[in-house]
Amino acid sequence: MAELTITDQRLAPIAKKVLAGERLSMDDGIALYRTPDLLAVGWLANHVREKLHGNITYYNVNRHINPTNVCVAHCKLCAFGRDPNAPGAYTFALEEIYARAAQGVREGATEFHIVGGLHPDLPFEYFLEMIRGLKQRCPSVHLKAFTMVEVGYFARIAKLSIEETLRQMKEAGVDSLPGGGAEIFHPRVRKIICDHKVSGQMWLSIARKAHQAGLRTNATMLYGHVETEEERVDHLMKLRELQDETHGFVTFIPLAFHPDNTALSHIPAASGYTDLRNIAVARLMLDNFDHIKAYWIMLSPAIAQIAQRFGASDLDGTVAEEKIYHDAGARTSEFTPRGELERLIRAAGRVPVERDTAYNRVDRSKMPPIQPHQRTDLVSLSLNV
C-alpha cells in the first residue's frame, strides 16, 4: 500500500485519528466531505477496509423479488411506485412469486431480497403467506424481506404494534431485513423527498426493535438530491449510535439518487467522484460496521471496482430482476453472473469470496450446479384482495 500523501492539511488531524483507531467526530465527517483531497480520503478508507478484511471482496448469489409496485406513498424520489390503475402497475399472485423463487434456487441463490410498494389493498396476511410459502418451498434460502418503512405500514394496516408485526414476520420465516427507506433521516429532507414515509426517527426505532427481536438488518443512505453535507454526517452518526446500542446492522449501503422518471428529475445525477467520496466517508465514520457495500447496480461495475480501494468490501450480488433503480434510469444490467462478479473483483486486484447473507463463506462444491439465468418478463396479475 502506497504511503499517505495529504495535500489538504485539514485532513492531518483526521488521518492521525484514523491511523490510531480513534472515532471521528461530526466536524471530522464534514471535513471529509468538503476536502478537495479525495485521494487522501480514499487512502484512509482503504486503510480501514484492509485492516478489517485484507484483500477480500465479498459478493453473494441473490435474487430480488418485488411483489408489487403499487404504492400509496407517492415519494418524489421514487420512479418505481404506481397508483393501482396506472400504466405499468402490477401485483404478483403468490404462485408467480414462488415460480420466480424456484428459478432463483436453480440459479444458486442463497438469498431472496424482497421489497415492494405500500399497497392500499393487500393485507398483512398476503405478505406473511408469501414468506411462509417461500420458506416451505426454499428452506435453504435466506429471506431478507421488508424494509423498516414496510414494517411500519404493515403495523398500521393490521392495527398491530411494531413488536407484534416483527414477531409475526419472524415466525412466518423472515430471516433479516434490508436497509432501504432510510433515505436521509433529517426531517427537512424527508419533508421534501418522502413526506408520506415513516420519519427518520421511526425508521431508527423500527430497526432497534427488529434488532431486539433477533432480526439483523442492513442500513442505507440515499445521497445526491437535496441533502446537505451536515445532514449526511448526521445520518451516519445516528446509524453509528444505534449500532453501538444493538450491534444489529450487518452492512451499510450508500445509495446514489437516480433522478430519471422521478418528480426530482431536474437534479443532476451523482458523479462517480461523489459516489467514491460517500463510500469512503461511510467507511471512516461507521467504525462499528463490519462492511460497506458498493452496490454495482447503482454505481456501475467500473465505479464498483474502484470503490474496492475506497473502503468497500462487498459488491452485493448477482441480483436478477432489480426494478426499483432501473425504473429510475439505472443503465446497468439487471443480472450479473457469478463468474462476471468474480472477474470484476479480480481485475480490481482483490480476491473474490462468495458469502451468504451473514457473511459466512459459501462452498459451491457442496451445492447443486448453478443453471443459466433465464430472464422472466414482468407480468401484471390481478389479485382478489
PAMARKOL-831366 format. One record per residue (C-alpha): x negated, y negated, z. Coordinates in steps of 0.1 Angstrom, whole numbers. Layout:
<rs>
x,y,z
X,Y,Z
...
</rs>
This chain:
<rs>
x,y,z
0,0,0
-14,-34,-10
-23,-60,16
3,-86,25
-1,-119,9
20,-148,21
25,-179,1
52,-195,24
36,-199,58
71,-200,74
70,-162,70
39,-158,90
56,-155,125
82,-133,110
56,-110,95
39,-108,129
72,-97,145
79,-71,118
44,-56,120
47,-54,158
81,-37,155
99,-66,172
136,-76,165
142,-105,142
165,-135,151
193,-153,133
168,-180,124
144,-154,110
171,-139,88
180,-174,74
143,-180,67
141,-146,48
170,-157,26
156,-191,19
119,-185,13
108,-185,-23
82,-158,-14
104,-128,-23
74,-105,-28
63,-110,8
98,-103,20
98,-71,-2
64,-61,12
76,-64,48
108,-44,40
88,-17,22
65,-15,52
95,-8,75
110,16,49
78,36,46
73,37,83
107,53,86
108,75,55
74,77,39
76,82,2
110,100,2
141,86,-15
174,104,-8
204,110,-31
234,133,-30
258,150,-53
291,135,-47
324,127,-64
346,96,-60
383,102,-57
406,71,-58
441,84,-51
459,52,-62
451,17,-74
485,3,-63
478,-22,-36
497,-49,-16
466,-69,-6
460,-89,-38
425,-98,-28
408,-124,-50
377,-104,-50
393,-73,-65
398,-61,-101
410,-26,-90
443,-32,-73
476,-33,-92
513,-40,-84
534,-8,-86
548,-15,-121
518,-33,-136
500,-20,-166
473,4,-156
488,12,-122
485,48,-112
491,72,-83
479,107,-83
500,136,-73
482,158,-48
477,186,-73
459,162,-96
436,152,-67
430,189,-60
421,196,-96
396,167,-96
381,180,-64
378,215,-79
358,200,-108
336,183,-82
329,216,-65
319,231,-98
295,202,-103
279,210,-70
294,181,-49
287,182,-12
308,151,-6
341,135,-17
342,98,-13
378,89,-10
392,53,-10
421,36,-27
447,9,-27
471,0,1
502,15,-15
535,0,-3
555,33,-6
531,61,1
535,73,38
506,81,60
516,118,57
507,118,20
471,110,29
470,135,57
484,162,35
458,153,8
430,157,34
444,190,47
447,203,11
412,193,2
397,208,34
416,241,28
405,243,-9
370,229,-5
359,238,31
322,232,25
326,197,11
322,167,34
353,144,33
342,108,36
376,92,35
394,58,41
378,25,49
385,6,81
409,-15,60
429,16,50
429,29,86
444,-4,98
470,-2,71
479,34,79
483,25,116
506,-4,107
529,16,83
530,46,106
535,25,137
506,42,154
477,29,174
443,29,157
431,56,181
460,79,172
456,72,135
420,82,137
428,112,157
453,125,131
428,118,103
401,137,121
425,166,129
435,168,92
399,171,82
383,137,77
346,141,85
334,105,83
345,71,69
330,50,41
319,14,48
340,-6,24
362,-36,31
337,-53,54
330,-79,27
318,-109,49
330,-110,84
333,-147,88
369,-159,88
362,-188,65
351,-164,38
378,-139,43
405,-166,41
393,-173,5
385,-138,-9
406,-113,11
431,-131,32
455,-101,35
429,-76,47
421,-69,83
400,-96,99
363,-91,103
368,-87,140
394,-60,134
371,-42,109
344,-40,136
370,-29,162
382,-1,140
346,10,133
339,10,170
370,32,177
360,56,149
326,60,164
341,66,198
363,93,182
333,111,169
336,99,133
305,83,119
309,56,93
289,36,68
288,-2,67
287,-27,38
283,-64,30
296,-80,-2
274,-108,-13
272,-132,-42
306,-150,-40
315,-179,-17
294,-169,14
265,-189,28
232,-175,39
241,-181,75
273,-161,70
253,-132,55
229,-131,85
259,-134,109
274,-104,92
242,-84,96
238,-93,132
274,-83,140
267,-48,125
234,-46,144
252,-54,177
278,-27,171
251,-2,161
233,-10,194
266,-1,212
278,30,193
249,43,171
278,54,148
267,39,115
249,62,91
237,38,64
241,2,52
250,-6,16
246,-42,3
272,-46,-25
268,-72,-52
301,-90,-61
312,-83,-96
334,-112,-107
347,-100,-140
385,-94,-141
390,-110,-107
405,-143,-95
369,-154,-89
357,-147,-124
342,-183,-126
315,-173,-101
283,-162,-118
273,-125,-112
244,-119,-88
210,-116,-103
185,-88,-98
165,-113,-77
194,-118,-54
200,-80,-52
165,-73,-42
165,-100,-16
197,-87,1
183,-52,2
150,-64,17
166,-87,43
190,-59,53
161,-36,59
144,-61,81
174,-73,101
190,-39,106
163,-24,127
186,2,142
200,15,109
182,46,95
189,39,58
196,11,34
212,22,2
206,9,-33
240,16,-49
229,22,-85
265,19,-98
265,-18,-89
228,-27,-93
219,-8,-125
194,21,-125
165,-3,-132
171,-25,-102
178,6,-80
143,18,-90
127,-15,-79
148,-16,-47
129,15,-35
100,-8,-30
121,-35,-13
135,-14,16
160,10,1
156,47,10
187,60,-7
203,57,-42
238,71,-33
248,100,-56
260,113,-89
293,96,-81
316,107,-110
346,86,-119
339,54,-99
368,30,-107
366,1,-83
334,-16,-96
339,-6,-132
373,-24,-132
353,-54,-121
329,-52,-150
302,-28,-139
284,-16,-171
267,14,-155
277,49,-162
304,64,-141
283,95,-136
246,102,-135
234,138,-134
213,151,-105
183,155,-128
185,120,-140
187,106,-105
156,126,-96
138,113,-128
146,77,-118
132,82,-83
101,99,-95
95,72,-121
96,47,-93
68,66,-76
90,82,-49
98,118,-40
135,127,-45
152,146,-18
188,158,-21
208,152,11
242,159,24
263,131,40
245,134,73
211,133,56
203,170,60
183,184,31
203,204,6
188,237,-6
202,243,-41
186,278,-42
213,289,-17
242,274,-36
261,283,-68
246,268,-100
259,233,-110
282,232,-140
280,204,-165
301,173,-157
334,170,-176
350,136,-179
385,136,-165
407,109,-181
428,88,-157
464,98,-159
493,78,-144
516,101,-124
548,92,-108
555,105,-73
587,108,-54
578,87,-23
</rs>
